[in-house]
Amino acid sequence: MRSWWMRWGVLLLVFLALPTGNARALTDEEIFRDFRFNFISPGARAMGLGGAFIAAADDATAAQANPAALHYVTKNEFFLEYRETRPASDVFTPSQTIGDISDPVSPTLPFLRLQAVTSRGDNSLPTFASFVIPFKMASRRAVFAVSRQMVLDVQNSLRDDDKNLETDLRFSISDFPIWVNPNPADPLNPVEQYTVSNEVNGGLRTELVHYNLGLSYSFLADFSLGVTATVAALDMASSVLSTSQDPRGILTSTNPRIDTGGALSPIQTRTVIDDSDSALTYTVGLHWHPDRAFFSGYSPLRFGIVYRKGARLSVTETRTEFDVAAGEFVVNPADPPFENVLREPDRFGVGMSYAFGQHWTFAFDAERIAYSDLLEDYRPGVNFFTSGLIPATFLNINAGDLEFDVEDATVLHGGAEFFFGGRGGWRYALRGGYYNAPDNRIRLTNVASGSAEIDGIFRDVFRGGRDLSHYTGGISINSPAGIQMQLAADFADSGNEYLVSAIYRFGKIR
């Protein structure tokens, strides 16, 4: 038995030593404008405590929260989770009005109207399943866990049919005067057409699944060490169509355009992703439970440290432009398909939990998220503004001159739970928590076009988002038969989540 587990340990070390690779990161496309990560550990108890679970974890989800905390699983355990997500639509508009077009005869220049819409679909599906086995290794307690977790299941659209909104951009600067068509039927109200307008429509579907092997070992009486090895599998599909109205032919294009009754045909570009990838990553944790310091043999204080290595997953993206002569979308030889990567940021966290009396438990976590990882070889030049369609002679900038940034963030999680008993060995718990999800939107910090007017427009188009407050709550019911049901909810301006967890513990205590 002992040699069998030694072989498992060697396999895990080899697994973790394999390289994870490196590649380009996300692009500046509208479809990725509001691509938020949710790093709350699986399980309704973790959600109910506001995600403060690094030290408080005591079930199968510890393999993700802090694998060292698997130490507290003393019986064989099945864990199932079902999650419902109801995200809110995001409408991104300029932070301030640029220009005044209230006068249809003499509109003021410059002018900018931007409306970027991200509509997310509701999801309802099983997201986590695990089986955990505790055992003895060299007279010490060890715990082995295998699990599958749906980390992301995102369906985004750049159109919200319910609100009759779509992603749309119209702008004019001093060098781009607005073109006004006379209206013979009403001379005082001509038909206005802006020099440049861009409409983007399309959708994105992303599925990210983690397959995990976790192992915890209590190498000292008060300390446990844990590691979870993960195969991250990404499946991504998107199709985004950008239509640029350019009646005066100011924009550049690699393909010829035709006259459509006094105005040139629009420029249409399309980006397509239909690819999958997998990568290896890991989580390591340490848990300190100073039980020997208390006469009862049980410490009300627990401390945890965890490091989670983010996966790098690349998919091939193809960018094409409509060729009027050929009647189809074609690839520009100077712009071949490229690798687009979903990069999960690295995270480091510390946590503490305190059991006050027989009824109360308080938990607190602090987590540092390296959002700057998203900038590794970040690829601008796919968005309309940075694609090269607007000649550098007008704006005096190139995509390579733009500097993007996103800040690392420290996230604080806090929660409390109240336990109470009932007849016949039934036990119940009530939970509440809070955390603040920081903005992880990549923003433009430097343009240096030489024009404050142009710089302001660009920074407004690529500005950051905002932090979001999350309020959580939950309940659990423990039966004498070893079955536990947990319910939790997470409420935020970005949408609501509802979670049901079921745990079945059986066998002898080990």
C-alpha positions, 0 to 999 in steps of 0.5 A: 500500500505504501509503495502504491502511494509513493508512486502516486506522489512521484506521478504528481510531481512529474505532472506539476513539473511539466511546462505550461507554455506561454502565448499571446493574451486576450485581444482588444475586441468588443467581445472581450471588453467585459470578460470577468473572472469569478474566483469564488471556490465551489460549494454553497458553504464557500459562497455563503461565507463570501468566499472566505474559505482558505482556512475554513474549508472542511469538505471536498471543495478544499481541493480548490480553496486550499488543498491542505484543508482536505485534512478535515475530511475524515470519511469517504465523501461524495460532493455534487453542486448545481449552479444557476447564474443570471448575469446582467447585461452591460451597456458601456457608454462614454464617461462624458459627452463629447460634442453637441449635435443637437443642432441638425444644421451646424453640429459641433465637432468633435463628436463621439457616440459609443455604445458597447453592449454585452448581453450574457445568457442565463446558465443552469447546470451542474458545475462541480462533482468530487469524490474524496478518500481519507487514509493513513500514510506512514501513521499520518492522515492523508486525503485523496480527492478527484473532481471535475469543476466547470470554471466558466460557462459563458455565453456573451452577445454584442446585442441585447434584443430585449432592450433593442441595443447593439454595439455601435460607435459613431465619431468625428474629430476635427479632420473628419467633418460630418457629412450632411445630406440635404432633405428636400422635404424638410430643409431645416432637418437634413438627413445626417450621416456621420463620417465614420460609424462602426457597428459590431455584432456577434457572440462568444461561447466559452467553456472552461473545465478543470479536472483535478487530483488533490492530495493532502498530508498531515506531515506534523500534528498541527500542520497539513500540506496539500497540492492539487494538480489540474488539467484545464480544458478550454472550448471557445467559439465566437463569430464577430462581424464589424461593419464600418460605414465610410461614405467618403472613403477616408478609411483604408481597406485591403479590398476594393469597394463599390459605389452605392448611390453616392457613397462607398460600400461599408468595410466589413471585417469578421473574426472567428474562433472555433478551437479548444486547448488544454493545459496543466496547472496546480494549486498548493496550500498549507494549513495550520491548526494548532490543536495541541495548544488547547486542552480540548485537543481542538483549536478554534483558530485555523490559518491557511496559505494558498498559491494558485497557478493560472492556466494558459490556454490558446485558441486560433483566431482568424480575421477576414475582410469582405472582398466585394469582387470575390463576394466572400470574406478573405484572409489578408496575407499580411494578417494571418491567423493568430493565437488568442489566449485565455490566461487565468491570473496567478493568485496568492491568498491567506486566510483565518477562521475562528470558532467562537463557542459552539455556535459561531464561526467567523472567516476572513481571507485576503487574496492577491490576484495578478491581473497584470498576467493578462497583459503578457503579449496582449494583442491590440489591433483587432478593435476598430479603433486600433485595427489600422483602418483609420490612417495614421496620417489622420490620427498620428498614432499606430497600434504599437504606440498605445499602452494598455494596463490593468492593475493587480488587486487585493480582494478581501473576503469575510463571512460568518455562520451560526450553527444550531441543533435540532431533534434527532441529531439534525444540525442547521447553519445560517451564513452571510458574507461579503467581498468586493470584486475588483475591476479587471478590465484592460484599459488604455493609459497612454496614446501620445497622438499629439492631440488632446482631443484624439487622446481623450477619445481613445482613452474613453473608448478603452477606459476601465470598469468598476469594482463590484460589491457582492453580498452572499448568504446561505443555509445548510441542513445536516442529517444524522445519516451523513447527508448534508444539503447546502443552499447559497446565493450571491447578489451583485450589480453584475448579476445573481448566482444561486447554488445548491450543494449535496454532500454524502459522507460514509464509512469509518472515520479515518 
